[in-house]
Amino acid sequence: MEETQNTGLGQEPKRKSYTGLIALGVVVALVAIAAAVILYHYTVTKPLAEENEELKELAELEKQEMATQYRDFDLQYEQLQSTLKNDSLIAQIEEERRKTQQLLEELENTKATDAAEIKRLKAEIASLRKVLQSYIMQVDSLNRINQSLNAENMQIKEQISEANTQISNLSSERNQLKDKVNIAAQLDATGFWVTPKNKKSKDTQKVKEVKKLAFGFTIVKNVTASNGQRIVYARILKPDNSVMGSKGTFSYEGTSVEYTEKKYIDYTGEEVKVTMYSDIAEFLEAGTYKIFIFCDNQMIGQTSFTLN
């Protein structure tokens, strides 16, 4: 009998098939990883980076505003010197100018994110302003004696006005950035629920049986908001828009507002579930009731419920 020789040609296609499947699996895994990285970038990394960039811009604008004030001081000292003939007073002002220029140089060499140094240099501005005001008073006194200096004095005031306008513009830009940051840091309440209870603490929708309200909500995650203790106020309005069970008032947009219940919470930037209770000690009528939730001088959410 003749032996049949196995050349292995039948197994070669199988090896190629397995190799192709492995390569395809690697490609699919790499695509999934890339998609996850891109999703993380656009949902987490990019928003945080944009927020940090706004904070950096705010700090840089504050530094620019301070630098403008220092230059304004130096300009005013220069103008004061030009109106004087008193060598002693000129020398004193020159010393203050050198101090102002030195502080300006320190500010320019300080990073906008160096909070401690920026605070120190800002405090120096208040001191310099007082000194400058004292010299201005002395010069004005001399100007009353020499009327010929009035024109130059008017020029100084115009330059000061221009500098103040520049400072005002920078302040406006800074306030706009602050508003953006404040909006981003505002808390938000969602997922409201309301359960009326009778005197046996059982659920009921009959207005005559309601002796207590249990209600709650979720304060969502916000990494921009500062951590710490918060006071949450609940303001419940009856169908006639009067406040149910007023316990006191809190400040909201410059006015005193009545609230029904309040609760202290510790906020860490993560999601917080809040449950509140309100005992009913007054007549309730059938109709729609509204609940408004306030925190950090903002209304962060609202809901409504109906009693039959």
C-alpha positions as a Markdown table, in Angstrom:
| # | Residue | x | y | z |
|---|---|---|---|---|
| 1 | Met | 0.0 | 0.0 | 0.0 |
| 2 | Glu | 1.2 | 3.5 | -0.7 |
| 3 | Glu | 1.4 | 6.0 | 2.1 |
| 4 | Thr | -0.3 | 9.3 | 1.8 |
| 5 | Gln | 2.1 | 12.2 | 2.6 |
| 6 | Asn | 0.6 | 15.1 | 4.7 |
| 7 | Thr | 2.1 | 18.3 | 3.3 |
| 8 | Gly | 0.3 | 20.6 | 5.9 |
| 9 | Leu | -1.3 | 22.6 | 3.1 |
| 10 | Gly | -4.7 | 22.1 | 4.7 |
| 11 | Gln | -3.7 | 23.9 | 8.0 |
| 12 | Glu | -2.2 | 27.0 | 6.4 |
| 13 | Pro | -5.5 | 28.8 | 5.7 |
| 14 | Lys | -6.6 | 28.2 | 9.3 |
| 15 | Arg | -3.5 | 29.9 | 10.6 |
| 16 | Lys | -4.2 | 32.9 | 8.4 |
| 17 | Ser | -7.8 | 33.1 | 9.6 |
| 18 | Tyr | -6.8 | 33.1 | 13.3 |
| 19 | Thr | -4.2 | 35.8 | 12.6 |
| 20 | Gly | -6.7 | 37.9 | 10.9 |
| 21 | Leu | -9.2 | 37.6 | 13.7 |
| 22 | Ile | -6.5 | 38.6 | 16.3 |
| 23 | Ala | -5.6 | 41.6 | 14.2 |
| 24 | Leu | -9.2 | 42.6 | 13.9 |
| 25 | Gly | -9.7 | 42.3 | 17.6 |
| 26 | Val | -6.7 | 44.5 | 18.3 |
| 27 | Val | -8.0 | 47.2 | 15.9 |
| 28 | Val | -11.4 | 47.1 | 17.5 |
| 29 | Ala | -9.9 | 47.4 | 21.0 |
| 30 | Leu | -7.7 | 50.4 | 19.9 |
| 31 | Val | -10.7 | 52.1 | 18.4 |
| 32 | Ala | -12.7 | 51.6 | 21.6 |
| 33 | Ile | -9.9 | 53.0 | 23.7 |
| 34 | Ala | -9.5 | 56.0 | 21.4 |
| 35 | Ala | -13.3 | 56.7 | 21.6 |
| 36 | Ala | -13.2 | 56.5 | 25.4 |
| 37 | Val | -10.2 | 59.0 | 25.5 |
| 38 | Ile | -12.0 | 61.4 | 23.1 |
| 39 | Leu | -15.3 | 61.2 | 25.2 |
| 40 | Tyr | -13.4 | 61.8 | 28.4 |
| 41 | His | -11.6 | 64.8 | 26.9 |
| 42 | Tyr | -14.9 | 66.5 | 25.7 |
| 43 | Thr | -17.0 | 65.7 | 28.8 |
| 44 | Val | -14.4 | 66.2 | 31.6 |
| 45 | Thr | -11.0 | 67.4 | 30.6 |
| 46 | Lys | -12.0 | 70.1 | 28.1 |
| 47 | Pro | -14.7 | 71.7 | 30.4 |
| 48 | Leu | -12.3 | 71.8 | 33.3 |
| 49 | Ala | -9.5 | 73.2 | 31.1 |
| 50 | Glu | -11.9 | 76.0 | 29.8 |
| 51 | Glu | -13.0 | 76.8 | 33.4 |
| 52 | Asn | -9.3 | 77.0 | 34.6 |
| 53 | Glu | -8.5 | 79.2 | 31.6 |
| 54 | Glu | -11.3 | 81.6 | 32.6 |
| 55 | Leu | -9.9 | 81.8 | 36.2 |
| 56 | Lys | -6.4 | 82.4 | 34.8 |
| 57 | Glu | -7.8 | 85.2 | 32.6 |
| 58 | Leu | -9.6 | 86.7 | 35.6 |
| 59 | Ala | -6.3 | 86.7 | 37.6 |
| 60 | Glu | -4.4 | 88.2 | 34.7 |
| 61 | Leu | -7.0 | 91.0 | 34.3 |
| 62 | Glu | -6.7 | 91.8 | 38.0 |
| 63 | Lys | -3.0 | 92.0 | 37.6 |
| 64 | Gln | -3.3 | 94.3 | 34.6 |
| 65 | Glu | -5.7 | 96.6 | 36.6 |
| 66 | Met | -3.2 | 96.8 | 39.4 |
| 67 | Ala | -0.4 | 97.6 | 37.0 |
| 68 | Thr | -2.5 | 100.4 | 35.5 |
| 69 | Gln | -3.1 | 101.9 | 38.9 |
| 70 | Tyr | 0.7 | 101.8 | 39.7 |
| 71 | Arg | 1.4 | 103.6 | 36.4 |
| 72 | Asp | -1.4 | 106.1 | 37.2 |
| 73 | Phe | 0.4 | 106.8 | 40.5 |
| 74 | Asp | 3.7 | 107.3 | 38.8 |
| 75 | Leu | 2.1 | 109.6 | 36.2 |
| 76 | Gln | 0.5 | 111.7 | 38.9 |
| 77 | Tyr | 3.8 | 112.0 | 40.8 |
| 78 | Glu | 5.5 | 113.1 | 37.6 |
| 79 | Gln | 2.9 | 115.7 | 36.9 |
| 80 | Leu | 3.0 | 117.0 | 40.5 |
| 81 | Gln | 6.8 | 117.4 | 40.2 |
| 82 | Ser | 6.4 | 119.4 | 37.0 |
| 83 | Thr | 4.2 | 122.0 | 38.8 |
| 84 | Leu | 6.6 | 122.5 | 41.8 |
| 85 | Lys | 9.6 | 124.7 | 42.5 |
| 86 | Asn | 10.0 | 123.5 | 46.1 |
| 87 | Asp | 13.1 | 121.3 | 45.9 |
| 88 | Ser | 12.4 | 119.6 | 49.2 |
| 89 | Leu | 8.9 | 118.6 | 48.2 |
| 90 | Ile | 10.2 | 117.5 | 44.7 |
| 91 | Ala | 12.7 | 115.2 | 46.4 |
| 92 | Gln | 10.0 | 113.7 | 48.6 |
| 93 | Ile | 7.8 | 113.0 | 45.6 |
| 94 | Glu | 10.8 | 111.5 | 43.7 |
| 95 | Glu | 11.3 | 109.1 | 46.5 |
| 96 | Glu | 7.6 | 108.0 | 46.3 |
| 97 | Arg | 8.0 | 107.6 | 42.5 |
| 98 | Arg | 10.9 | 105.3 | 43.0 |
| 99 | Lys | 8.9 | 103.2 | 45.4 |
| 100 | Thr | 6.0 | 103.1 | 43.0 |
| 101 | Gln | 8.2 | 102.1 | 40.1 |
| 102 | Gln | 9.8 | 99.4 | 42.3 |
| 103 | Leu | 6.4 | 98.0 | 43.3 |
| 104 | Leu | 5.3 | 98.0 | 39.6 |
| 105 | Glu | 8.5 | 96.1 | 38.7 |
| 106 | Glu | 7.7 | 93.5 | 41.4 |
| 107 | Leu | 4.1 | 93.2 | 40.1 |
| 108 | Glu | 5.3 | 92.7 | 36.5 |
| 109 | Asn | 7.7 | 89.9 | 37.7 |
| 110 | Thr | 4.9 | 88.2 | 39.8 |
| 111 | Lys | 2.8 | 85.5 | 38.3 |
| 112 | Ala | -0.9 | 86.3 | 38.2 |
| 113 | Thr | -1.6 | 83.0 | 40.1 |
| 114 | Asp | 0.6 | 84.0 | 43.0 |
| 115 | Ala | -2.3 | 84.9 | 45.3 |
| 116 | Ala | -0.2 | 85.9 | 48.3 |
| 117 | Glu | 2.1 | 88.3 | 46.4 |
| 118 | Ile | -0.8 | 89.8 | 44.5 |
| 119 | Lys | -2.6 | 90.4 | 47.8 |
| 120 | Arg | 0.5 | 92.1 | 49.3 |
| 121 | Leu | 0.9 | 94.4 | 46.2 |
| 122 | Lys | -2.8 | 95.2 | 46.3 |
| 123 | Ala | -2.4 | 96.3 | 49.9 |
| 124 | Glu | 0.5 | 98.6 | 48.8 |
| 125 | Ile | -1.9 | 100.3 | 46.4 |
| 126 | Ala | -4.1 | 101.5 | 49.2 |
| 127 | Ser | -1.1 | 102.9 | 51.1 |
| 128 | Leu | 0.3 | 104.6 | 48.0 |
| 129 | Arg | -3.1 | 106.2 | 47.3 |
| 130 | Lys | -3.2 | 107.8 | 50.8 |
| 131 | Val | 0.4 | 109.1 | 50.3 |
| 132 | Leu | -0.5 | 110.5 | 46.9 |
| 133 | Gln | -3.6 | 112.1 | 48.2 |
| 134 | Ser | -1.6 | 113.9 | 50.9 |
| 135 | Tyr | 0.8 | 115.3 | 48.2 |
| 136 | Ile | -2.1 | 116.3 | 46.0 |
| 137 | Met | -3.5 | 118.3 | 48.9 |
| 138 | Gln | -0.1 | 120.1 | 49.4 |
| 139 | Val | 0.1 | 120.9 | 45.7 |
| 140 | Asp | -3.4 | 122.2 | 45.6 |
| 141 | Ser | -2.6 | 124.5 | 48.5 |
| 142 | Leu | 0.4 | 125.8 | 46.6 |
| 143 | Asn | -1.7 | 126.2 | 43.5 |
| 144 | Arg | -4.1 | 128.5 | 45.3 |
| 145 | Ile | -1.1 | 130.8 | 45.9 |
| 146 | Asn | 0.1 | 130.5 | 42.3 |
| 147 | Gln | -2.9 | 130.8 | 39.9 |
| 148 | Ser | -0.6 | 130.2 | 36.9 |
| 149 | Leu | -0.5 | 126.5 | 37.7 |
| 150 | Asn | -4.2 | 126.0 | 37.3 |
| 151 | Ala | -4.0 | 125.0 | 33.7 |
| 152 | Glu | -1.4 | 122.3 | 34.4 |
| 153 | Asn | -3.5 | 121.1 | 37.3 |
| 154 | Met | -6.4 | 120.6 | 34.9 |
| 155 | Gln | -4.2 | 118.6 | 32.6 |
| 156 | Ile | -3.3 | 116.3 | 35.5 |
| 157 | Lys | -7.0 | 115.8 | 36.3 |
| 158 | Glu | -7.7 | 114.9 | 32.6 |
| 159 | Gln | -4.9 | 112.3 | 32.6 |
| 160 | Ile | -6.2 | 110.9 | 35.9 |
| 161 | Ser | -9.7 | 110.7 | 34.3 |
| 162 | Glu | -8.3 | 108.8 | 31.3 |
| 163 | Ala | -6.5 | 106.4 | 33.6 |
| 164 | Asn | -9.6 | 105.9 | 35.7 |
| 165 | Thr | -11.6 | 105.1 | 32.5 |
| 166 | Gln | -9.0 | 102.5 | 31.6 |
| 167 | Ile | -9.3 | 101.0 | 35.1 |
| 168 | Ser | -13.0 | 101.0 | 34.9 |
| 169 | Asn | -12.9 | 99.2 | 31.5 |
| 170 | Leu | -10.6 | 96.5 | 33.0 |
| 171 | Ser | -12.9 | 96.2 | 36.0 |
| 172 | Ser | -15.9 | 95.7 | 33.7 |
| 173 | Glu | -14.0 | 92.9 | 31.9 |
| 174 | Arg | -13.1 | 91.3 | 35.2 |
| 175 | Asn | -16.7 | 91.4 | 36.4 |
| 176 | Gln | -17.9 | 89.7 | 33.2 |
| 177 | Leu | -15.5 | 86.9 | 33.8 |
| 178 | Lys | -16.6 | 86.7 | 37.5 |
| 179 | Asp | -20.2 | 86.4 | 36.3 |
| 180 | Lys | -19.2 | 83.5 | 34.1 |
| 181 | Val | -17.5 | 81.7 | 37.0 |
| 182 | Asn | -20.4 | 82.4 | 39.4 |
| 183 | Ile | -22.9 | 81.0 | 36.9 |
| 184 | Ala | -20.8 | 77.9 | 36.5 |
| 185 | Ala | -20.6 | 77.5 | 40.3 |
| 186 | Gln | -24.3 | 77.8 | 40.9 |
| 187 | Leu | -25.9 | 74.7 | 42.4 |
| 188 | Asp | -28.8 | 72.9 | 40.7 |
| 189 | Ala | -31.6 | 70.8 | 42.2 |
| 190 | Thr | -33.4 | 68.1 | 40.2 |
| 191 | Gly | -35.3 | 64.8 | 40.8 |
| 192 | Phe | -38.0 | 66.3 | 43.0 |
| 193 | Trp | -40.5 | 64.2 | 44.9 |
| 194 | Val | -43.3 | 65.1 | 47.3 |
| 195 | Thr | -45.3 | 62.7 | 49.6 |
| 196 | Pro | -48.1 | 64.1 | 51.7 |
| 197 | Lys | -48.6 | 62.2 | 55.0 |
| 198 | Asn | -51.6 | 61.8 | 57.4 |
| 199 | Lys | -51.4 | 61.8 | 61.2 |
| 200 | Lys | -50.4 | 58.1 | 61.1 |
| 201 | Ser | -47.5 | 59.0 | 58.7 |
| 202 | Lys | -49.2 | 57.1 | 55.8 |
| 203 | Asp | -49.3 | 58.5 | 52.3 |
| 204 | Thr | -52.4 | 60.4 | 51.3 |
| 205 | Gln | -53.6 | 62.8 | 48.6 |
| 206 | Lys | -56.7 | 64.0 | 50.5 |
| 207 | Val | -56.2 | 67.6 | 51.6 |
| 208 | Lys | -58.2 | 67.2 | 54.8 |
| 209 | Glu | -56.0 | 64.3 | 56.0 |
| 210 | Val | -52.6 | 65.9 | 55.3 |
| 211 | Lys | -50.6 | 66.6 | 58.5 |
| 212 | Lys | -47.1 | 66.5 | 57.2 |
| 213 | Leu | -45.2 | 66.9 | 53.9 |
| 214 | Ala | -42.2 | 64.8 | 53.0 |
| 215 | Phe | -40.3 | 66.1 | 50.0 |
| 216 | Gly | -36.8 | 65.8 | 48.6 |
| 217 | Phe | -34.5 | 66.4 | 45.6 |
| 218 | Thr | -31.0 | 65.9 | 44.4 |
| 219 | Ile | -28.3 | 68.6 | 44.3 |
| 220 | Val | -26.3 | 67.6 | 41.2 |
| 221 | Lys | -22.5 | 67.3 | 41.1 |
| 222 | Asn | -20.6 | 70.6 | 40.4 |
| 223 | Val | -16.8 | 70.6 | 40.6 |
| 224 | Thr | -16.8 | 74.4 | 40.1 |
| 225 | Ala | -18.8 | 75.2 | 43.3 |
| 226 | Ser | -16.9 | 75.7 | 46.5 |
| 227 | Asn | -17.1 | 73.1 | 49.2 |
| 228 | Gly | -18.5 | 73.6 | 52.7 |
| 229 | Gln | -21.7 | 73.9 | 54.7 |
| 230 | Arg | -24.7 | 75.3 | 52.9 |
| 231 | Ile | -28.2 | 76.4 | 54.1 |
| 232 | Val | -31.0 | 75.1 | 51.8 |
| 233 | Tyr | -34.3 | 77.0 | 52.1 |
| 234 | Ala | -37.7 | 75.5 | 51.0 |
| 235 | Arg | -40.5 | 78.0 | 50.3 |
| 236 | Ile | -43.9 | 76.3 | 49.8 |
| 237 | Leu | -46.7 | 78.4 | 48.3 |
| 238 | Lys | -50.4 | 77.4 | 48.8 |
| 239 | Pro | -52.9 | 77.8 | 45.9 |
| 240 | Asp | -53.6 | 81.4 | 47.0 |
| 241 | Asn | -49.8 | 82.1 | 46.8 |
| 242 | Ser | -49.4 | 82.6 | 50.5 |
| 243 | Val | -46.4 | 81.0 | 52.2 |
| 244 | Met | -47.3 | 77.7 | 54.1 |
| 245 | Gly | -46.0 | 77.5 | 57.6 |
| 246 | Ser | -43.6 | 80.4 | 57.6 |
| 247 | Lys | -40.6 | 79.8 | 59.9 |
| 248 | Gly | -38.7 | 83.0 | 59.2 |
| 249 | Thr | -37.0 | 84.9 | 56.4 |
| 250 | Phe | -33.8 | 84.8 | 54.3 |
| 251 | Ser | -32.1 | 87.2 | 52.0 |
| 252 | Tyr | -32.7 | 86.8 | 48.3 |
| 253 | Glu | -31.7 | 89.4 | 45.7 |
| 254 | Gly | -31.6 | 92.2 | 48.3 |
| 255 | Thr | -35.0 | 91.5 | 49.9 |
| 256 | Ser | -36.2 | 89.4 | 52.8 |
| 257 | Val | -38.1 | 86.3 | 51.7 |
| 258 | Glu | -40.2 | 84.0 | 53.9 |
| 259 | Tyr | -39.4 | 80.3 | 54.0 |
| 260 | Thr | -41.2 | 77.2 | 55.1 |
| 261 | Glu | -38.3 | 74.9 | 56.1 |
| 262 | Lys | -34.5 | 75.1 | 56.0 |
| 263 | Lys | -31.8 | 72.5 | 56.3 |
| 264 | Tyr | -28.0 | 72.5 | 56.7 |
| 265 | Ile | -26.0 | 70.4 | 54.3 |
| 266 | Asp | -22.3 | 69.7 | 53.7 |
| 267 | Tyr | -21.5 | 70.1 | 50.0 |
| 268 | Thr | -18.3 | 68.5 | 48.6 |
| 269 | Gly | -18.9 | 69.1 | 44.9 |
| 270 | Glu | -20.5 | 65.6 | 44.6 |
| 271 | Glu | -24.2 | 64.7 | 44.2 |
| 272 | Val | -26.2 | 65.2 | 47.4 |
| 273 | Lys | -29.7 | 63.8 | 48.0 |
| 274 | Val | -31.7 | 66.0 | 50.3 |
| 275 | Thr | -34.9 | 65.1 | 52.2 |
| 276 | Met | -37.0 | 67.6 | 54.1 |
| 277 | Tyr | -40.2 | 67.5 | 56.3 |
| 278 | Ser | -42.8 | 70.1 | 57.1 |
| 279 | Asp | -45.5 | 69.6 | 59.8 |
| 280 | Ile | -48.9 | 71.1 | 58.8 |
| 281 | Ala | -50.5 | 73.2 | 61.5 |
| 282 | Glu | -52.8 | 75.3 | 59.4 |
| 283 | Phe | -55.8 | 74.9 | 57.1 |
| 284 | Leu | -55.0 | 73.6 | 53.7 |
| 285 | Glu | -57.3 | 73.9 | 50.6 |
| 286 | Ala | -57.5 | 71.7 | 47.6 |
| 287 | Gly | -55.4 | 72.8 | 44.7 |
| 288 | Thr | -51.8 | 73.1 | 43.3 |
| 289 | Tyr | -49.0 | 73.8 | 45.7 |
| 290 | Lys | -45.5 | 75.0 | 44.6 |
| 291 | Ile | -42.1 | 74.3 | 46.2 |
| 292 | Phe | -39.2 | 76.6 | 45.5 |
| 293 | Ile | -35.6 | 75.7 | 46.7 |
| 294 | Phe | -33.0 | 78.3 | 47.4 |
| 295 | Cys | -29.3 | 78.1 | 48.2 |
| 296 | Asp | -26.4 | 80.6 | 48.0 |
| 297 | Asn | -28.8 | 83.5 | 47.3 |
| 298 | Gln | -30.0 | 81.6 | 44.2 |
| 299 | Met | -33.2 | 79.7 | 43.3 |
| 300 | Ile | -31.8 | 76.3 | 42.4 |
| 301 | Gly | -35.0 | 74.4 | 41.6 |
| 302 | Gln | -38.8 | 74.1 | 41.9 |
| 303 | Thr | -41.6 | 71.7 | 41.7 |
| 304 | Ser | -45.4 | 71.5 | 42.3 |
| 305 | Phe | -48.0 | 69.0 | 43.6 |
| 306 | Thr | -51.7 | 68.8 | 43.9 |
| 307 | Leu | -54.0 | 68.0 | 46.8 |
| 308 | Asn | -57.6 | 66.9 | 46.2 |
